[in-house]
Amino acid sequence: MIYKLLRRAEWEAFEAAARFEGSAADRADGFIHFSTASQVPETAAKHFAAAGELVLAEVDPARLGSPPKWEPSRGGRLFPHLYAALPLSAVTRTWPLVPGPDGRHPIPEDLL
C-alpha cells in the first residue's frame, strides 16, 4: 500500500469528484506525491506541520490505472509518484489526522 496526505478540503473535493488531480504542489511537480507507511510521519512533519486537519488515504497501487513510479527524493530514498489522476476507487482506508497541541499529526498505530 501507498499513502497520500490530503488537506481536509482536498479530501472533500476528491470525494465529490471521485478523482484527485493533485494538490497545488503535486500539479507544480507534474505528479501526485505518495509515501510508504514508514515515510508518512516525516512527510506529515515536513510538508503539513501547519496544515490543520488532514486525511490520510491508503491507496492500493493495483487499483490505479497506471502504476506509480518509484523515484529518488528526500535523502535519495525512493518515493512513489503517480503521473495520472488518482481514482477514489483506489483508496482502501482513510484516517482523519487532527493535530495535537504540539501541532503534530498523530499517525495511526497500525502504520508504525
C-alpha positions as protocol buffer text, in pm:
chain_id: "A"
residue {
  index: 1
  type: MET
  ca { x: 0 y: 0 z: 0 }
}
residue {
  index: 2
  type: ILE
  ca { x: 100 y: 362 z: -52 }
}
residue {
  index: 3
  type: TYR
  ca { x: -29 y: 669 z: 131 }
}
residue {
  index: 4
  type: LYS
  ca { x: -143 y: 1019 z: 41 }
}
residue {
  index: 5
  type: LEU
  ca { x: -181 y: 1305 z: 287 }
}
residue {
  index: 6
  type: LEU
  ca { x: -455 y: 1550 z: 192 }
}
residue {
  index: 7
  type: ARG
  ca { x: -585 y: 1866 z: 349 }
}
residue {
  index: 8
  type: ARG
  ca { x: -949 y: 1829 z: 460 }
}
residue {
  index: 9
  type: ALA
  ca { x: -1077 y: 2049 z: 171 }
}
residue {
  index: 10
  type: GLU
  ca { x: -874 y: 1847 z: -81 }
}
residue {
  index: 11
  type: TRP
  ca { x: -1024 y: 1524 z: 53 }
}
residue {
  index: 12
  type: GLU
  ca { x: -1379 y: 1661 z: 34 }
}
residue {
  index: 13
  type: ALA
  ca { x: -1324 y: 1772 z: -328 }
}
residue {
  index: 14
  type: PHE
  ca { x: -1169 y: 1430 z: -405 }
}
residue {
  index: 15
  type: GLU
  ca { x: -1472 y: 1250 z: -262 }
}
residue {
  index: 16
  type: ALA
  ca { x: -1712 y: 1470 z: -460 }
}
residue {
  index: 17
  type: ALA
  ca { x: -1527 y: 1429 z: -790 }
}
residue {
  index: 18
  type: ALA
  ca { x: -1425 y: 1062 z: -733 }
}
residue {
  index: 19
  type: ARG
  ca { x: -1078 y: 1152 z: -865 }
}
residue {
  index: 20
  type: PHE
  ca { x: -788 y: 1363 z: -745 }
}
residue {
  index: 21
  type: GLU
  ca { x: -578 y: 1561 z: -990 }
}
residue {
  index: 22
  type: GLY
  ca { x: -329 y: 1651 z: -717 }
}
residue {
  index: 23
  type: SER
  ca { x: -257 y: 1931 z: -475 }
}
residue {
  index: 24
  type: ALA
  ca { x: -102 y: 2256 z: -591 }
}
residue {
  index: 25
  type: ALA
  ca { x: 242 y: 2111 z: -509 }
}
residue {
  index: 26
  type: ASP
  ca { x: 161 y: 1790 z: -697 }
}
residue {
  index: 27
  type: ARG
  ca { x: 48 y: 1978 z: -1006 }
}
residue {
  index: 28
  type: ALA
  ca { x: 357 y: 2202 z: -994 }
}
residue {
  index: 29
  type: ASP
  ca { x: 580 y: 1893 z: -988 }
}
residue {
  index: 30
  type: GLY
  ca { x: 381 y: 1709 z: -1256 }
}
residue {
  index: 31
  type: PHE
  ca { x: 288 y: 1407 z: -1044 }
}
residue {
  index: 32
  type: ILE
  ca { x: 100 y: 1309 z: -730 }
}
residue {
  index: 33
  type: HIS
  ca { x: 330 y: 1254 z: -432 }
}
residue {
  index: 34
  type: PHE
  ca { x: 281 y: 947 z: -215 }
}
residue {
  index: 35
  type: SER
  ca { x: 467 y: 798 z: 80 }
}
residue {
  index: 36
  type: THR
  ca { x: 523 y: 450 z: 211 }
}
residue {
  index: 37
  type: ALA
  ca { x: 389 y: 376 z: 559 }
}
residue {
  index: 38
  type: SER
  ca { x: 733 y: 437 z: 711 }
}
residue {
  index: 39
  type: GLN
  ca { x: 766 y: 770 z: 527 }
}
residue {
  index: 40
  type: VAL
  ca { x: 429 y: 913 z: 636 }
}
residue {
  index: 41
  type: PRO
  ca { x: 544 y: 1060 z: 972 }
}
residue {
  index: 42
  type: GLU
  ca { x: 830 y: 1254 z: 814 }
}
residue {
  index: 43
  type: THR
  ca { x: 614 y: 1371 z: 523 }
}
residue {
  index: 44
  type: ALA
  ca { x: 347 y: 1494 z: 765 }
}
residue {
  index: 45
  type: ALA
  ca { x: 603 y: 1682 z: 977 }
}
residue {
  index: 46
  type: LYS
  ca { x: 795 y: 1829 z: 682 }
}
residue {
  index: 47
  type: HIS
  ca { x: 512 y: 1932 z: 449 }
}
residue {
  index: 48
  type: PHE
  ca { x: 196 y: 1954 z: 662 }
}
residue {
  index: 49
  type: ALA
  ca { x: 307 y: 2088 z: 1002 }
}
residue {
  index: 50
  type: ALA
  ca { x: 78 y: 2392 z: 991 }
}
residue {
  index: 51
  type: ALA
  ca { x: -193 y: 2244 z: 769 }
}
residue {
  index: 52
  type: GLY
  ca { x: -464 y: 2179 z: 1029 }
}
residue {
  index: 53
  type: GLU
  ca { x: -675 y: 1868 z: 990 }
}
residue {
  index: 54
  type: LEU
  ca { x: -558 y: 1617 z: 732 }
}
residue {
  index: 55
  type: VAL
  ca { x: -691 y: 1297 z: 585 }
}
residue {
  index: 56
  type: LEU
  ca { x: -450 y: 1009 z: 537 }
}
residue {
  index: 57
  type: ALA
  ca { x: -560 y: 790 z: 247 }
}
residue {
  index: 58
  type: GLU
  ca { x: -435 y: 437 z: 197 }
}
residue {
  index: 59
  type: VAL
  ca { x: -409 y: 356 z: -173 }
}
residue {
  index: 60
  type: ASP
  ca { x: -382 y: 15 z: -336 }
}
residue {
  index: 61
  type: PRO
  ca { x: -138 y: 52 z: -628 }
}
residue {
  index: 62
  type: ALA
  ca { x: -307 y: -243 z: -804 }
}
residue {
  index: 63
  type: ARG
  ca { x: -623 y: -31 z: -836 }
}
residue {
  index: 64
  type: LEU
  ca { x: -451 y: 256 z: -1015 }
}
residue {
  index: 65
  type: GLY
  ca { x: -493 y: 298 z: -1389 }
}
residue {
  index: 66
  type: SER
  ca { x: -116 y: 321 z: -1424 }
}
residue {
  index: 67
  type: PRO
  ca { x: 141 y: 205 z: -1168 }
}
residue {
  index: 68
  type: PRO
  ca { x: 331 y: 457 z: -959 }
}
residue {
  index: 69
  type: LYS
  ca { x: 694 y: 524 z: -1043 }
}
residue {
  index: 70
  type: TRP
  ca { x: 942 y: 485 z: -759 }
}
residue {
  index: 71
  type: GLU
  ca { x: 1180 y: 778 z: -779 }
}
residue {
  index: 72
  type: PRO
  ca { x: 1451 y: 919 z: -550 }
}
residue {
  index: 73
  type: SER
  ca { x: 1355 y: 1212 z: -331 }
}
residue {
  index: 74
  type: ARG
  ca { x: 1447 y: 1312 z: 26 }
}
residue {
  index: 75
  type: GLY
  ca { x: 1789 y: 1175 z: 103 }
}
residue {
  index: 76
  type: GLY
  ca { x: 1788 y: 962 z: -212 }
}
residue {
  index: 77
  type: ARG
  ca { x: 1510 y: 739 z: -75 }
}
residue {
  index: 78
  type: LEU
  ca { x: 1256 y: 609 z: -324 }
}
residue {
  index: 79
  type: PHE
  ca { x: 905 y: 756 z: -309 }
}
residue {
  index: 80
  type: PRO
  ca { x: 602 y: 652 z: -516 }
}
residue {
  index: 81
  type: HIS
  ca { x: 484 y: 911 z: -769 }
}
residue {
  index: 82
  type: LEU
  ca { x: 171 y: 887 z: -984 }
}
residue {
  index: 83
  type: TYR
  ca { x: 173 y: 1055 z: -1326 }
}
residue {
  index: 84
  type: ALA
  ca { x: -206 y: 1038 z: -1361 }
}
residue {
  index: 85
  type: ALA
  ca { x: -519 y: 1127 z: -1166 }
}
residue {
  index: 86
  type: LEU
  ca { x: -588 y: 926 z: -852 }
}
residue {
  index: 87
  type: PRO
  ca { x: -925 y: 745 z: -869 }
}
residue {
  index: 88
  type: LEU
  ca { x: -1127 y: 730 z: -549 }
}
residue {
  index: 89
  type: SER
  ca { x: -1178 y: 358 z: -615 }
}
residue {
  index: 90
  type: ALA
  ca { x: -806 y: 303 z: -537 }
}
residue {
  index: 91
  type: VAL
  ca { x: -849 y: 428 z: -179 }
}
residue {
  index: 92
  type: THR
  ca { x: -893 y: 138 z: 62 }
}
residue {
  index: 93
  type: ARG
  ca { x: -894 y: 319 z: 402 }
}
residue {
  index: 94
  type: THR
  ca { x: -875 y: 669 z: 542 }
}
residue {
  index: 95
  type: TRP
  ca { x: -790 y: 823 z: 878 }
}
residue {
  index: 96
  type: PRO
  ca { x: -858 y: 1178 z: 998 }
}
residue {
  index: 97
  type: LEU
  ca { x: -540 y: 1333 z: 1136 }
}
residue {
  index: 98
  type: VAL
  ca { x: -619 y: 1612 z: 1379 }
}
residue {
  index: 99
  type: PRO
  ca { x: -310 y: 1794 z: 1504 }
}
residue {
  index: 100
  type: GLY
  ca { x: -239 y: 1775 z: 1873 }
}
residue {
  index: 101
  type: PRO
  ca { x: -148 y: 2070 z: 2098 }
}
residue {
  index: 102
  type: ASP
  ca { x: 210 y: 2049 z: 1969 }
}
residue {
  index: 103
  type: GLY
  ca { x: 84 y: 2088 z: 1611 }
}
residue {
  index: 104
  type: ARG
  ca { x: 192 y: 1737 z: 1511 }
}
residue {
  index: 105
  type: HIS
  ca { x: -41 y: 1497 z: 1335 }
}
residue {
  index: 106
  type: PRO
  ca { x: -71 y: 1164 z: 1517 }
}
residue {
  index: 107
  type: ILE
  ca { x: -3 y: 875 z: 1283 }
}
residue {
  index: 108
  type: PRO
  ca { x: -228 y: 567 z: 1314 }
}
residue {
  index: 109
  type: GLU
  ca { x: -56 y: 298 z: 1518 }
}
residue {
  index: 110
  type: ASP
  ca { x: -121 y: 28 z: 1260 }
}
residue {
  index: 111
  type: LEU
  ca { x: 107 y: 217 z: 1019 }
}
residue {
  index: 112
  type: LEU
  ca { x: 401 y: 248 z: 1254 }
}
